[in-house]
Amino acid sequence: MVFNSSQYVIVIETVATDIGQLSDVDLTGYNTYRLYVQTASATDQVSAIYGNIDEPSLLLSSGDIFQSSPIGGVTPEGITPEVWGAFPSNEYDSFVTIGIDEPALNDAGEGDINIIESTTAPWTEMFEPENGDPGSSIMLTDITGGSWFALPNFNNGIAGEDHQVLIAQVTTNGTLTGNLNTQIFIDGDNINGTVYLDLPVPILGCTDASAANFNAEADQDDGSCVDAGCTDPNAANFNPNAAVDDGSCQHLCIGVAGCTYPDAENFNPEANCENGTCTFDLTAATGTCAFDHDANGSIGSSDLIYFLSLFGTTCSE
């Protein structure tokens, strides 16, 4: 049996972004993600996610983890499409699983998802609090440890043609991080082919270094990259795909370059392209207020614009 651990990774699929206001709850700012174990073979079987004090497993969110109420649950046993008309948020419930996203179908060879947790540190209470509050994390880190798993005589964990096994759905307004220890039966052999892998949870973000929202910490691209460039359609280097201006706009003069400010000493009435060469007589202000350039008795926006035009000029002694 040939085994290459680098072929086994966790991948994240973005199912929904900024879900918004639903009839039963406001999920504005929340995204739904599905976590999969990607395998090397279609016959590989994911058996369990586990953790303990020696092999800790963590699934953390920088925000809240949404749990639907009054229906829902820690596993997909609480996913009920028949009631989504009245409780649409149930579709986005957060749950852990091995290979199924609804209650197990026994006729299809599927089995229920089993939960193990210690009595002193039950991990499900942090993931899905009983009082209806949002969850925060999954932490399988104490001496007893914890796990969710499917029995090997069921087909839940068999990878299939896409080489992927669903292990969790998480709806959150934060960023997911962590690592998950995973038991896998290579080619479905649970006698001689059992391996245990500590798989990191990828950080989603823009991985394009040229993008305006590049995330150096991201190791899986989530399709959020935004082009940076010149956003002025009048510029010579206008980029129609740019969403954020990076200050690179270049305006080429077609006509006569010169000073286009009428109040300047070197105003050129034939110039149609300002080239920044204007000079001003700084003693020309009128009125009782030295900064009331237009002599209307108050310092207003026109005076401000005038003085901004002087910015960077050198005062003569």
Backbone bond lengths (Angstrom), bond angles and torsions (degrees), N, CA, C in turn:
res aa  C-N    CA-C-N  psi(-1)  N-CA   C-N-CA  omega(-1)  CA-C   N-CA-C  phi
1 M - - - 1.468 - - 1.517 109.60 -
2 V 1.328 116.69 124.60 1.457 121.98 179.58 1.526 108.39 -95.02
3 F 1.352 116.30 128.55 1.458 120.12 -178.93 1.515 109.49 -131.99
4 N 1.329 116.08 127.37 1.455 122.55 177.58 1.520 107.64 -125.15
5 S 1.346 116.78 106.87 1.461 120.41 -173.91 1.521 112.66 -63.43
6 S 1.340 118.49 -25.23 1.463 120.66 -178.31 1.524 112.33 -67.94
7 Q 1.316 117.72 -13.78 1.458 121.30 179.42 1.529 112.23 -84.54
8 Y 1.319 116.46 -1.83 1.469 120.92 -177.59 1.527 108.26 -114.39
9 V 1.322 116.18 116.10 1.467 121.47 -176.24 1.525 108.93 -142.97
10 I 1.328 115.40 164.42 1.462 121.39 169.51 1.524 108.10 -95.19
11 V 1.311 116.40 131.77 1.458 121.93 174.48 1.526 108.07 -120.80
12 I 1.325 115.92 152.32 1.462 121.24 -178.43 1.527 109.51 -120.07
13 E 1.311 115.41 130.59 1.471 122.62 174.32 1.526 108.68 -106.35
14 T 1.332 116.47 129.96 1.458 120.73 175.14 1.526 108.29 -85.98
15 V 1.332 115.79 114.09 1.464 121.75 -175.97 1.523 111.36 -88.19
16 A 1.333 116.91 -39.83 1.467 121.33 -178.62 1.522 108.74 -149.81
17 T 1.332 116.63 143.98 1.463 121.53 178.42 1.522 109.84 -122.33
18 D 1.338 115.36 140.29 1.459 122.96 178.98 1.529 110.55 40.51
19 I 1.329 115.47 66.01 1.466 122.43 -170.11 1.524 112.06 -55.29
20 G 1.333 117.18 -41.32 1.458 120.10 174.81 1.524 113.50 93.59
21 Q 1.327 114.32 -166.49 1.465 121.62 -177.03 1.526 110.35 -79.25
22 L 1.326 116.47 121.09 1.461 122.56 173.68 1.531 108.53 -104.98
23 S 1.301 116.14 171.27 1.459 118.95 -177.70 1.525 112.36 -69.16
24 D 1.337 117.77 -22.49 1.466 119.35 -177.93 1.524 113.83 -113.34
25 V 1.328 119.16 -8.44 1.465 120.56 179.28 1.528 109.09 -167.21
26 D 1.322 115.45 154.02 1.470 121.00 177.64 1.522 108.93 -96.29
27 L 1.329 116.20 113.37 1.464 121.61 178.29 1.525 111.15 -112.34
28 T 1.319 115.60 32.19 1.464 119.64 175.12 1.528 109.26 -63.10
29 G 1.324 115.69 129.55 1.458 120.42 -179.73 1.510 114.04 88.11
30 Y 1.325 117.77 -3.24 1.467 121.52 -179.89 1.529 110.61 -97.01
31 N 1.326 115.20 140.39 1.461 122.66 174.31 1.526 108.95 -118.18
32 T 1.324 116.66 149.34 1.456 121.40 176.18 1.522 109.58 -108.82
33 Y 1.327 115.38 127.90 1.462 122.12 -179.18 1.524 109.92 -120.71
34 R 1.316 115.79 147.32 1.458 121.49 171.60 1.529 109.03 -118.04
35 L 1.321 115.67 130.69 1.450 122.40 -179.03 1.524 108.75 -103.14
36 Y 1.324 115.66 131.81 1.457 122.03 -179.66 1.527 109.70 -125.80
37 V 1.331 115.66 147.88 1.464 120.28 164.75 1.520 106.59 -92.82
38 Q 1.312 115.63 121.14 1.464 121.12 177.34 1.511 108.67 -92.23
39 T 1.317 117.18 131.71 1.457 121.92 -174.59 1.526 111.43 -115.34
40 A 1.324 115.27 169.57 1.458 120.49 179.99 1.522 112.03 -83.07
41 S 1.326 116.13 -29.75 1.461 120.30 -174.15 1.517 110.78 -125.84
42 A 1.324 115.91 150.58 1.460 121.07 177.08 1.520 111.61 -67.50
43 T 1.336 117.61 -21.63 1.466 120.90 -178.10 1.526 112.56 -96.29
44 D 1.328 117.93 -1.71 1.466 119.75 175.08 1.526 108.97 -62.89
45 Q 1.338 115.75 146.45 1.461 120.58 -176.80 1.530 110.27 -127.39
46 V 1.337 115.89 118.91 1.456 120.97 174.48 1.522 107.74 -81.07
47 S 1.319 116.01 123.57 1.458 120.86 -175.60 1.514 113.03 -99.32
48 A 1.355 116.88 -44.26 1.463 119.07 -171.72 1.512 111.72 -156.94
49 I 1.334 114.97 153.66 1.457 123.71 164.00 1.523 105.53 -109.80
50 Y 1.319 117.34 130.06 1.462 119.92 -173.64 1.517 110.21 -143.64
51 G 1.330 116.19 166.89 1.459 120.87 175.78 1.507 110.42 -169.62
52 N 1.335 115.33 156.12 1.460 121.71 177.17 1.518 108.56 -158.66
53 I 1.321 116.95 -170.93 1.457 119.90 -175.66 1.523 112.27 -64.28
54 D 1.332 116.96 -28.99 1.473 120.95 -179.48 1.524 112.72 -89.87
55 E 1.320 116.32 -29.43 1.465 121.60 178.56 1.535 108.45 -128.91
56 P 1.328 116.92 70.85 1.474 120.16 -174.66 1.526 112.64 -66.12
57 S 1.328 114.55 142.42 1.462 122.04 172.62 1.519 108.49 -120.34
58 L 1.340 115.75 137.11 1.466 121.75 -176.88 1.521 109.50 -137.64
59 L 1.316 115.48 134.76 1.458 121.26 168.40 1.517 105.69 -130.71
60 L 1.323 115.97 104.72 1.459 122.28 -171.30 1.518 110.69 -114.64
61 S 1.322 115.56 148.44 1.462 121.52 172.74 1.517 108.52 -123.16
62 S 1.328 115.85 140.41 1.462 120.40 175.69 1.527 111.45 -76.02
63 G 1.329 116.80 -7.40 1.466 121.70 177.68 1.514 110.65 -125.34
64 D 1.333 116.33 -146.51 1.463 122.48 178.35 1.517 110.25 -96.17
65 I 1.327 115.86 149.92 1.462 122.69 173.17 1.523 107.71 -104.62
66 F 1.320 116.28 119.87 1.460 120.81 -176.31 1.518 111.48 -75.60
67 Q 1.348 116.06 135.43 1.456 123.18 173.49 1.524 107.99 -127.51
68 S 1.326 116.55 121.15 1.459 120.01 -176.39 1.529 110.66 -70.27
69 S 1.328 115.00 150.70 1.459 121.74 -178.44 1.529 107.82 -149.01
70 P 1.319 119.05 142.86 1.472 129.01 10.62 1.513 114.67 -87.48
71 I 1.325 117.92 -4.12 1.460 118.81 177.98 1.513 108.58 -109.23
72 G 1.320 116.11 153.30 1.454 121.99 -175.88 1.517 108.23 138.11
73 G 1.298 116.13 -175.54 1.448 119.35 -179.71 1.508 111.42 177.33
74 V 1.333 115.66 178.40 1.462 121.55 179.82 1.518 110.81 -69.41
75 T 1.338 117.04 -32.54 1.459 123.05 -179.94 1.526 109.26 -112.48
76 P 1.334 118.84 172.67 1.479 120.06 -179.97 1.524 113.73 -70.24
77 E 1.331 117.00 2.47 1.457 119.75 174.63 1.536 111.17 -58.11
78 G 1.348 115.95 -25.41 1.459 120.29 -179.09 1.511 114.82 -91.76
79 I 1.318 118.95 2.18 1.463 121.93 177.96 1.523 108.65 -83.55
80 T 1.338 115.99 120.29 1.466 120.66 -173.38 1.528 109.85 -132.85
81 P 1.326 118.31 88.02 1.470 120.74 -177.51 1.524 113.58 -57.65
82 E 1.322 117.70 -26.06 1.459 120.52 -177.93 1.530 112.94 -63.04
83 V 1.331 117.62 -21.68 1.475 119.99 -177.03 1.519 112.28 -107.56
84 W 1.329 118.35 9.28 1.465 119.94 -176.85 1.518 112.68 -65.17
85 G 1.332 118.22 -21.13 1.454 119.65 175.76 1.516 111.91 -63.90
86 A 1.338 116.24 -38.89 1.462 121.11 179.68 1.519 112.30 -91.76
87 F 1.333 116.87 -31.97 1.465 122.27 -178.65 1.539 109.34 -128.30
88 P 1.341 116.81 71.73 1.477 119.46 -175.56 1.522 113.40 -62.20
89 S 1.332 118.64 -23.38 1.462 120.24 -178.12 1.517 112.55 -68.48
90 N 1.347 117.54 -17.34 1.464 119.91 179.41 1.525 111.73 -61.58
91 E 1.336 116.37 -27.00 1.470 120.08 177.66 1.521 111.40 -62.64
92 Y 1.351 116.35 -26.90 1.462 121.28 -175.38 1.538 112.08 -104.84
93 D 1.331 116.15 14.00 1.461 120.36 179.37 1.527 110.08 -57.86
94 S 1.330 116.04 145.17 1.467 121.46 176.17 1.526 108.84 -90.10
95 F 1.328 116.43 134.58 1.464 120.06 -179.14 1.523 110.02 -154.71
96 V 1.341 115.38 162.70 1.463 121.67 173.33 1.519 107.95 -109.69
97 T 1.312 116.21 152.55 1.452 119.13 -172.91 1.528 110.83 -161.55
98 I 1.294 115.05 172.37 1.463 123.26 165.86 1.522 106.47 -130.09
99 G 1.320 116.73 93.02 1.451 122.02 168.69 1.512 118.77 83.18
100 I 1.333 119.89 -5.31 1.467 120.22 -179.46 1.529 109.49 -128.39
101 D 1.350 116.48 151.67 1.466 120.65 179.56 1.520 112.52 -120.47
102 E 1.327 117.18 9.94 1.458 124.30 173.61 1.528 106.83 -144.62
103 P 1.337 118.63 174.67 1.465 119.45 177.51 1.513 111.79 -53.55
104 A 1.334 116.02 144.26 1.464 121.59 -176.32 1.526 111.60 -60.93
105 L 1.323 115.14 139.80 1.460 122.32 175.55 1.523 108.04 -101.29
106 N 1.314 116.38 104.91 1.465 120.23 -176.64 1.521 111.68 -62.28
107 D 1.334 116.97 -36.25 1.467 120.28 -179.37 1.522 111.85 -66.66
108 A 1.346 115.77 -20.90 1.468 120.16 178.83 1.531 111.81 -94.71
109 G 1.310 116.53 6.67 1.468 120.10 178.37 1.508 113.92 83.99
110 E 1.352 117.18 13.26 1.466 121.04 -178.92 1.522 110.60 -91.48
111 G 1.325 115.92 153.08 1.450 121.47 178.13 1.510 112.28 -126.73
112 D 1.335 116.72 157.44 1.456 121.79 -179.48 1.524 111.49 -63.18
113 I 1.335 115.58 156.86 1.458 122.44 175.20 1.530 107.94 -87.66
114 N 1.329 116.32 125.36 1.454 122.40 -178.53 1.521 110.46 -99.52
115 I 1.327 116.26 145.87 1.456 123.48 -177.42 1.527 109.76 -118.16
116 I 1.338 116.81 135.76 1.458 123.01 170.89 1.521 107.61 -124.81
117 E 1.320 117.66 132.29 1.456 122.00 175.41 1.517 109.42 -152.78
118 S 1.332 115.94 155.24 1.454 120.45 179.13 1.517 110.37 -79.13
119 T 1.328 115.96 155.95 1.462 120.07 178.62 1.517 111.73 -75.24
120 T 1.336 117.41 -24.23 1.471 120.53 -177.86 1.520 112.54 -86.50
121 A 1.329 117.77 -26.09 1.472 120.89 -179.96 1.523 109.66 -141.65
122 P 1.334 117.53 69.32 1.469 120.38 -179.18 1.529 111.57 -68.13
123 W 1.308 116.94 114.99 1.460 120.95 -173.20 1.527 112.81 -70.71
124 T 1.344 117.70 -23.71 1.459 119.20 -177.17 1.528 111.98 -67.97
125 E 1.347 117.95 -25.44 1.466 120.28 -179.39 1.521 111.78 -68.60
126 M 1.333 117.62 -29.59 1.467 120.22 176.41 1.526 110.62 -79.09
127 F 1.330 115.67 -33.13 1.459 119.81 -179.27 1.524 111.38 -77.22
128 E 1.343 116.77 -42.22 1.451 121.50 179.87 1.528 109.64 -139.59
129 P 1.340 117.16 87.50 1.465 120.55 179.57 1.526 111.33 -59.40
130 E 1.320 115.71 143.11 1.460 120.46 -177.08 1.523 112.41 -71.13
131 N 1.339 118.33 -19.51 1.466 120.48 -176.80 1.530 113.34 -86.30
132 G 1.317 116.47 7.66 1.452 119.72 177.46 1.512 115.15 87.53
133 D 1.336 117.15 -2.19 1.466 120.49 177.21 1.523 110.24 -69.41
134 P 1.333 117.73 159.42 1.471 119.65 175.72 1.519 111.32 -66.15
135 G 1.317 115.78 151.98 1.460 120.48 176.00 1.505 111.34 -81.43
136 S 1.334 115.34 173.56 1.459 119.68 -178.54 1.518 113.14 -129.80
137 S 1.336 117.81 -31.83 1.463 118.51 -171.93 1.525 110.83 -172.53
138 I 1.315 114.45 170.46 1.460 122.90 165.75 1.521 106.56 -121.86
139 M 1.329 116.57 124.72 1.460 121.39 -178.38 1.527 108.94 -132.18
140 L 1.329 115.81 107.14 1.466 122.11 177.07 1.525 106.34 -106.13
141 T 1.340 115.10 82.84 1.468 118.78 -167.10 1.526 114.36 -134.32
142 D 1.339 119.21 -3.34 1.468 117.93 -175.99 1.526 111.01 -89.21
143 I 1.333 116.80 -179.13 1.463 120.80 -173.26 1.518 111.63 -66.85
144 T 1.350 116.99 -33.85 1.464 120.19 178.02 1.517 110.99 -75.63
145 G 1.323 115.76 -40.67 1.453 121.12 179.13 1.510 112.55 84.20
146 G 1.304 115.22 -173.10 1.449 121.02 -179.59 1.511 110.54 -159.88
147 S 1.321 115.56 170.36 1.462 119.41 -176.61 1.519 110.09 -166.14
148 W 1.341 115.65 157.38 1.460 121.15 159.41 1.515 107.13 -129.17
149 F 1.346 116.75 139.73 1.457 120.11 -170.43 1.516 111.33 -156.17
150 A 1.322 114.64 164.24 1.460 122.99 171.77 1.522 107.45 -123.60
151 L 1.307 117.18 142.05 1.468 121.25 -179.24 1.531 109.97 -66.78
152 P 1.339 117.42 144.60 1.475 120.22 -173.35 1.519 114.67 -67.88
153 N 1.336 118.53 -14.70 1.469 118.91 179.01 1.527 112.38 -79.85
154 F 1.351 116.17 -5.85 1.461 120.27 173.99 1.530 109.36 -99.93
155 N 1.346 116.18 160.51 1.472 119.61 -173.74 1.523 113.96 -96.55
156 N 1.353 117.47 6.75 1.473 120.11 -177.28 1.519 112.95 -48.36
157 G 1.339 115.79 -48.07 1.456 120.41 -168.60 1.509 115.74 -87.50
158 I 1.329 118.56 2.71 1.467 120.47 179.74 1.527 109.28 -75.08
159 A 1.321 116.05 128.80 1.466 120.94 -169.27 1.524 113.45 -63.62
160 G 1.320 117.51 -44.45 1.460 119.91 -178.22 1.518 112.86 79.73
161 E 1.330 116.13 -170.56 1.458 121.37 -171.72 1.521 113.52 -64.08
162 D 1.334 117.91 -28.85 1.466 119.43 -179.72 1.523 112.80 -86.21
163 H 1.351 117.11 -0.58 1.468 122.43 176.93 1.525 112.17 57.66
164 Q 1.336 117.77 34.03 1.455 120.73 -178.34 1.520 110.87 -137.80
165 V 1.345 114.99 143.14 1.465 121.64 177.21 1.529 107.98 -127.21
166 L 1.318 116.81 122.35 1.459 122.39 178.75 1.529 109.57 -67.57
167 I 1.351 116.59 130.14 1.464 120.06 178.81 1.529 112.77 -120.54
168 A 1.330 118.58 -12.98 1.471 119.87 178.50 1.519 110.25 -169.34
169 Q 1.319 115.34 151.11 1.463 123.04 165.35 1.515 106.84 -121.40
170 V 1.335 116.59 129.56 1.461 121.15 -177.99 1.524 109.15 -132.76
171 T 1.328 115.82 125.30 1.458 122.04 173.10 1.521 107.42 -107.08
172 T 1.316 117.02 121.21 1.460 120.95 -173.41 1.516 110.80 -149.70
173 N 1.327 115.71 157.70 1.459 120.99 172.66 1.524 110.37 -102.74
174 G 1.316 116.70 16.68 1.461 121.98 179.74 1.518 111.92 -124.54
175 T 1.326 115.10 -169.69 1.463 123.15 178.86 1.523 109.59 -102.83
176 L 1.327 116.40 135.38 1.460 120.92 -179.71 1.521 110.91 -88.88
177 T 1.322 115.97 139.45 1.463 123.04 174.29 1.518 108.51 -144.20
178 G 1.319 116.34 169.55 1.455 119.63 174.05 1.515 113.14 135.78
179 N 1.321 115.08 -160.52 1.459 123.17 178.11 1.520 108.17 -154.99
180 L 1.321 117.06 149.28 1.457 121.15 -178.26 1.523 110.08 -133.30
181 N 1.333 116.49 119.85 1.461 121.00 174.27 1.524 109.04 -74.83
182 T 1.315 115.75 131.16 1.466 121.53 -169.40 1.521 110.65 -129.24
183 Q 1.337 115.81 132.50 1.468 121.31 173.13 1.521 108.34 -97.33
184 I 1.315 116.00 126.87 1.459 121.93 -177.78 1.523 109.46 -129.65
185 F 1.336 116.42 137.63 1.459 122.29 172.42 1.527 107.43 -98.54
186 I 1.319 116.63 109.02 1.464 120.74 -178.51 1.526 109.06 -66.02
187 D 1.340 115.04 126.50 1.470 122.44 -176.24 1.517 112.15 53.72
188 G 1.342 116.32 28.18 1.448 121.22 176.28 1.513 115.64 75.88
189 D 1.324 118.06 8.94 1.461 122.48 -178.39 1.527 109.44 -88.19
190 N 1.349 116.73 102.25 1.454 119.74 -178.20 1.531 112.77 -90.78
191 I 1.324 116.43 7.81 1.474 121.26 176.39 1.520 110.36 -101.60
192 N 1.316 117.01 -55.00 1.467 121.38 -176.01 1.528 113.61 -111.63
193 G 1.325 116.77 -4.35 1.472 118.63 -173.93 1.510 114.51 -113.12
194 T 1.338 119.08 18.96 1.461 120.70 -177.00 1.519 111.54 -78.37
195 V 1.340 116.31 128.79 1.464 121.89 175.31 1.521 108.95 -129.01
196 Y 1.320 115.37 155.69 1.463 122.28 -179.80 1.523 108.02 -125.62
197 L 1.316 116.45 118.71 1.462 121.51 -174.82 1.519 110.53 -123.48
198 D 1.335 116.28 137.22 1.461 122.69 173.62 1.523 107.13 -95.15
199 L 1.337 117.02 104.53 1.464 122.10 -172.73 1.524 110.85 -105.17
200 P 1.341 117.61 124.14 1.473 120.07 178.36 1.518 111.51 -72.13
201 V 1.336 116.09 144.81 1.460 121.94 173.51 1.526 107.26 -82.08
202 P 1.335 118.04 120.53 1.475 119.17 -177.89 1.515 111.90 -66.27
203 I 1.344 115.53 146.95 1.460 121.79 175.77 1.517 107.87 -92.99
204 L 1.335 116.08 123.04 1.459 120.80 -178.78 1.521 110.78 -82.97
205 G 1.315 115.68 147.66 1.456 121.11 176.80 1.505 110.71 166.75
206 C 1.319 116.09 -175.31 1.466 121.43 177.92 1.521 109.19 -83.02
207 T 1.326 117.44 121.76 1.459 121.65 -177.58 1.532 112.91 -103.33
208 D 1.335 116.95 5.82 1.465 121.40 179.07 1.529 108.71 -87.06
209 A 1.326 116.56 111.76 1.464 120.75 -175.53 1.522 112.84 -63.63
210 S 1.320 117.85 -19.36 1.469 120.52 -179.36 1.525 112.59 -88.61
211 A 1.326 117.08 -5.23 1.467 120.28 -177.26 1.519 111.23 -81.76
212 A 1.334 115.31 156.87 1.461 120.12 -178.69 1.518 111.89 -68.09
213 N 1.347 117.57 -28.50 1.469 121.29 -177.74 1.515 111.71 -111.30
214 F 1.331 117.47 33.82 1.469 122.52 177.61 1.527 110.48 -55.57
215 N 1.341 116.10 131.73 1.460 122.58 178.09 1.515 108.93 -113.82
216 A 1.313 116.36 107.44 1.460 120.92 -176.37 1.524 112.13 -65.11
217 E 1.343 117.69 -21.26 1.457 121.27 -178.44 1.531 112.47 -87.67
218 A 1.325 117.50 -14.69 1.462 120.92 -177.12 1.522 110.72 -73.28
219 D 1.331 115.61 138.38 1.464 119.66 175.85 1.532 112.12 -122.14
220 Q 1.341 117.67 3.75 1.459 121.58 170.16 1.519 107.93 -139.49
221 D 1.339 116.43 124.32 1.461 120.36 -177.16 1.518 110.36 -73.34
222 D 1.346 116.24 133.83 1.458 121.23 -179.25 1.521 113.16 -105.85
223 G 1.327 116.57 11.03 1.457 120.12 177.40 1.508 114.79 76.94
224 S 1.338 117.03 15.27 1.468 120.24 -176.10 1.521 113.53 -95.40
225 C 1.323 118.77 2.78 1.463 121.44 -174.32 1.531 111.22 -58.05
226 V 1.330 115.35 137.25 1.455 122.70 179.03 1.522 108.59 -118.93
227 D 1.328 116.68 126.46 1.466 120.93 179.39 1.529 110.34 -66.45
228 A 1.305 114.90 143.72 1.466 121.09 171.29 1.509 108.84 -112.69
229 G 1.317 116.93 150.90 1.459 119.39 179.76 1.509 110.77 164.58
230 C 1.319 115.75 -158.27 1.466 121.32 -179.66 1.518 109.44 -85.86
231 T 1.341 117.05 120.67 1.466 121.12 -177.69 1.520 113.45 -103.12
232 D 1.343 118.25 4.36 1.466 122.03 -179.42 1.531 108.77 -89.67
233 P 1.338 117.90 112.44 1.480 119.21 -178.21 1.519 113.62 -63.65
234 N 1.345 117.74 -15.88 1.465 120.31 178.61 1.523 112.25 -86.53
235 A 1.344 116.73 -6.47 1.463 120.02 -178.34 1.523 110.75 -81.26
236 A 1.320 114.66 154.46 1.465 119.89 -178.94 1.519 111.45 -68.72
237 N 1.329 117.05 -28.25 1.465 120.87 -178.08 1.521 111.73 -110.26
238 F 1.335 117.69 34.98 1.461 122.84 178.51 1.522 111.13 -56.77
239 N 1.360 115.83 132.19 1.460 121.77 178.57 1.527 108.23 -112.52
240 P 1.325 118.94 106.38 1.475 120.30 -176.47 1.516 113.44 -65.23
241 N 1.346 117.76 -17.29 1.468 121.08 179.86 1.518 112.64 -91.94
242 A 1.333 117.15 -5.83 1.464 120.43 -176.59 1.517 110.65 -77.09
243 A 1.351 115.61 136.14 1.461 121.70 177.14 1.517 111.78 -109.38
244 V 1.328 116.92 -18.67 1.462 122.08 -179.63 1.516 108.46 -129.09
245 D 1.355 116.77 127.52 1.463 120.21 -179.52 1.523 109.89 -78.00
246 D 1.324 116.26 128.29 1.464 120.80 -178.93 1.527 112.67 -101.77
247 G 1.336 116.82 12.07 1.456 120.22 177.39 1.508 115.00 79.88
248 S 1.331 116.92 13.74 1.462 119.67 -174.93 1.528 113.68 -96.13
249 C 1.329 118.01 4.11 1.469 120.72 -176.35 1.532 111.56 -56.89
250 Q 1.328 114.96 135.90 1.464 121.26 178.83 1.532 108.56 -124.12
251 H 1.326 115.45 122.10 1.457 120.54 -179.53 1.528 109.10 -108.41
252 L 1.320 115.02 116.93 1.465 120.43 179.35 1.526 109.24 -90.65
253 C 1.324 115.81 137.43 1.461 120.79 -179.02 1.524 110.24 -84.15
254 I 1.325 114.23 125.45 1.466 119.76 172.78 1.524 106.47 -113.67
255 G 1.311 116.84 98.91 1.459 121.10 -175.81 1.510 110.38 136.98
256 V 1.350 116.12 -139.19 1.460 121.80 -176.20 1.521 109.57 -107.60
257 A 1.329 116.97 123.52 1.457 121.98 176.92 1.520 109.60 -88.95
258 G 1.333 116.13 140.83 1.451 119.85 178.80 1.504 110.86 170.87
259 C 1.339 116.52 -167.04 1.457 121.90 179.45 1.518 109.36 -83.85
260 T 1.346 116.09 122.02 1.465 120.10 -175.85 1.525 113.22 -106.78
261 Y 1.372 118.38 6.95 1.461 121.44 179.19 1.534 109.71 -89.76
262 P 1.340 119.05 116.72 1.477 121.62 -175.77 1.529 112.94 -59.94
263 D 1.340 119.11 -28.16 1.454 121.03 -178.10 1.524 112.92 -80.94
264 A 1.321 117.12 -5.99 1.461 119.43 -177.76 1.523 110.87 -77.42
265 E 1.342 115.10 152.58 1.472 120.68 179.57 1.515 111.26 -64.55
266 N 1.340 116.02 -31.02 1.469 119.44 -176.91 1.538 111.39 -112.07
267 F 1.330 115.83 34.73 1.459 119.82 178.18 1.524 110.63 -57.60
268 N 1.339 116.02 133.83 1.461 122.24 179.65 1.528 107.93 -115.92
269 P 1.330 117.97 104.53 1.472 120.42 -177.43 1.517 113.17 -63.98
270 E 1.322 118.11 -17.41 1.462 120.55 -179.96 1.529 112.07 -88.68
271 A 1.336 116.35 -11.39 1.471 119.72 -177.33 1.521 110.64 -76.25
272 N 1.327 116.62 136.38 1.464 120.98 174.58 1.533 112.24 -123.51
273 C 1.344 115.99 6.99 1.465 121.43 176.10 1.524 108.19 -132.44
274 E 1.326 117.09 111.13 1.461 120.78 178.54 1.526 109.82 -66.95
275 N 1.356 115.32 128.25 1.467 119.77 -178.95 1.522 113.58 -115.19
276 G 1.349 116.94 9.98 1.456 119.97 175.18 1.502 115.67 76.54
277 T 1.341 118.33 19.40 1.471 120.60 -176.86 1.519 112.85 -100.22
278 C 1.326 118.99 3.96 1.466 121.36 -175.36 1.532 111.44 -60.60
279 T 1.350 114.95 141.74 1.463 121.65 172.24 1.512 108.22 -123.91
280 F 1.373 115.64 147.47 1.461 120.23 -174.17 1.524 110.39 -130.44
281 D 1.325 115.48 148.26 1.454 121.86 172.45 1.527 107.49 -84.93
282 L 1.332 116.52 105.88 1.457 121.66 -174.15 1.517 112.44 -71.55
283 T 1.324 118.72 -5.77 1.473 121.03 179.12 1.521 111.84 -100.29
284 A 1.317 117.13 7.48 1.460 120.67 -172.64 1.515 113.91 -84.87
285 A 1.342 118.02 -4.56 1.471 120.05 -179.67 1.520 109.74 -61.07
286 T 1.338 117.10 142.13 1.464 121.70 -178.39 1.508 110.05 -117.77
287 G 1.340 115.76 169.87 1.447 120.69 178.93 1.516 110.75 92.49
288 T 1.330 113.73 175.79 1.467 118.89 -178.74 1.518 112.00 -76.06
289 C 1.344 118.18 -18.90 1.472 122.51 177.77 1.512 108.33 -102.11
290 A 1.319 116.39 125.85 1.467 120.09 -175.40 1.510 112.37 -63.42
291 F 1.362 117.81 -21.82 1.474 119.62 -177.25 1.524 112.14 -102.17
292 D 1.349 116.70 4.96 1.462 120.57 177.95 1.517 108.30 -88.38
293 H 1.313 116.24 79.06 1.453 121.46 -171.86 1.518 112.34 -63.94
294 D 1.350 116.97 -38.14 1.466 117.79 -177.10 1.535 112.13 -90.57
295 A 1.357 117.06 5.58 1.471 123.13 173.62 1.520 113.01 55.37
296 N 1.338 116.27 38.40 1.463 118.65 177.86 1.521 112.44 -98.65
297 G 1.334 116.81 8.07 1.448 120.61 175.65 1.511 114.92 91.59
298 S 1.346 117.48 -2.89 1.466 120.14 177.54 1.521 109.16 -149.19
299 I 1.320 114.79 156.75 1.471 119.96 177.33 1.514 107.82 -91.71
300 G 1.318 117.22 108.79 1.459 122.57 -175.70 1.509 112.56 -118.75
301 S 1.331 114.05 -165.90 1.462 119.71 -176.06 1.518 112.34 -63.76
302 S 1.334 117.56 -35.23 1.466 119.34 179.66 1.517 111.02 -65.64
303 D 1.350 116.02 -36.96 1.465 119.36 176.58 1.521 110.71 -65.87
304 L 1.336 115.52 -39.80 1.468 119.71 -179.67 1.521 110.53 -63.50
305 I 1.344 115.47 -44.15 1.463 119.34 179.70 1.527 110.22 -61.13
306 Y 1.342 115.88 -39.75 1.461 119.42 179.25 1.513 110.43 -61.41
307 F 1.337 116.49 -48.13 1.462 118.31 -177.46 1.525 112.57 -69.40
308 L 1.343 116.47 -29.92 1.458 118.03 174.36 1.522 110.88 -63.79
309 S 1.328 115.50 -32.08 1.469 118.74 179.07 1.519 111.58 -67.97
310 L 1.332 115.94 -18.85 1.461 119.92 179.24 1.524 112.78 -89.76
311 F 1.303 115.98 -9.02 1.456 119.85 -174.60 1.519 111.01 -54.85
312 G 1.323 116.00 129.43 1.459 121.62 178.11 1.508 115.30 90.73
313 T 1.364 117.86 -6.32 1.458 119.86 178.15 1.529 110.26 -80.17
314 T 1.307 116.09 155.62 1.476 121.28 -178.41 1.507 110.02 -96.34
315 C 1.349 115.91 128.21 1.456 119.74 179.74 1.519 109.70 -78.15
316 S 1.375 116.07 134.65 1.470 119.18 176.32 1.515 110.01 -83.28
317 E 1.300 117.33 145.57 1.462 122.35 -179.46 1.524 110.60 -79.52
